Amino acid sequence: MPVKCTRLENGLTVLTDTMPHLKTAALGVWVKTGARSEEAVENGLTHLLEHMAFKGTKNRSALDIAEEIEAVGGDVNASTSVEHTNYYLRMLAEDVPLGIDILADILQHSVIDMDELTREKQVILQEIGAALDAPEDQAFDQLLETAWPAQSLGRPILGTPETVRSFQPDTIRAYMAKHYTASNMVLAASGQVDHEAVVALAIEKFSSLRTEPAVAHEPAKYVGGECFIKRELQEVQIVLGFEGCSFHDEDYYAVQILASVLGGGMSSRLFQEIREKRGLCYSIYSFHWAFEDSGLFAIHSATSAEHAGSLMDVLMEQLNIAVTELQEKELDRAKAQTRAGLMMALESPAARASQMARQTLIYGRTIDPEELRRRVDAVTLADVQRVAGRIFHGGKPTLVHVGPESDMPSLATVEGKLNEARTVLAK
């Protein structure tokens, strides 16, 4: 059934996707605020607020929230990303009114208790410590910081120990008042749900939302650069990144396909050339992170110190080949992977709710699966090779390596090899 959309008088968008054959529902609220909405002194505040939302309201204690949801067999969770925060539940269809009531309560009537805040800060400080102990997590955080230095897009979602320790109840309340406004939020429900019933509940329960206009985040300016963090590890974590494209870029789907061609699975070009043929690593993959006004295309791998240089040599060769020598069968595989992923996501109410909410926050509308499929099918081999040239030969890379000293090439060497190939192609 088609997605139904109603915008309430206060600005809140309500979306439903009815799946009548189910007995369950997934529902949640998505907020257009994330780590890049923060000022430097607020770094980590969005994530802390997400944690604190479940720590009690004017109507329910933290235990009440957990017990009410689990008493009907439901489960609740939340997450924070660079640009969005979401709070979501899964439960039986008959319990959707309870779910909406709890979501409305935690997002409008949270009580930021100092004792609870002190405890939750300790939890997050441990989370930050765990991320620092994980070299792959550290490499990815450093990737963003190096690509967008001194910018909100480059700061870690978790924040820093210094910023997290500094937050007070009033800080959190002020941030919530600024960003958790009706026009900045979407209530989405998928499964056995009735649109009119969900809208009626939303009108009743979300009447206390603030109606001020959303606050814009600072624009992103990709910079790039190099970062080496020396650690005594068995392997070197390597991430090579390039400026990608935004969700709104006409090349978005071609770049997604390029990521799949290069490093999307065991039959991909990088996996075959670097792992299968040469045994230079256990895992290698490429990915593309899109944001509102920028993006990041990157390749990640981990290898022993003595193999780092060889791995990078082959990687540079394959990136240059991607500009001119990709094959139709590689494009067909990547398209099939993308189409299958789209269709498989439609089987999950939670994935459907998330997809339509995020699309609405990004594009102002939902995108029909058939439209997505047509956009994927429209990508040609020439498109993929053109965007490969745009990305790999178009600007300064970002190179991050975490681990022992190795024969890793410098950023200047990487740029030189890419520039040599660009010069040859230009002749």
PyMOL commands that set and color helices and strands:
alter all, ss='L'
color gray80, all
select helices_A, chain A and resi 35-37+40-42+45-52+62-71+93-108+114-133+135-147+152-154+161-166+169-179+182-184+195-205+252-263+269-276+305-321+328-345+349-363+369-377+381-392+411-426
alter helices_A, ss='H'
color red, helices_A
select strands_A, chain A and resi 4-7+13-18+24-31+75-80+85-92+185-191+225-230+236-243+284-290+295-303+398-403
alter strands_A, ss='S'
color yellow, strands_A
deselect
rebuild
show_as cartoon
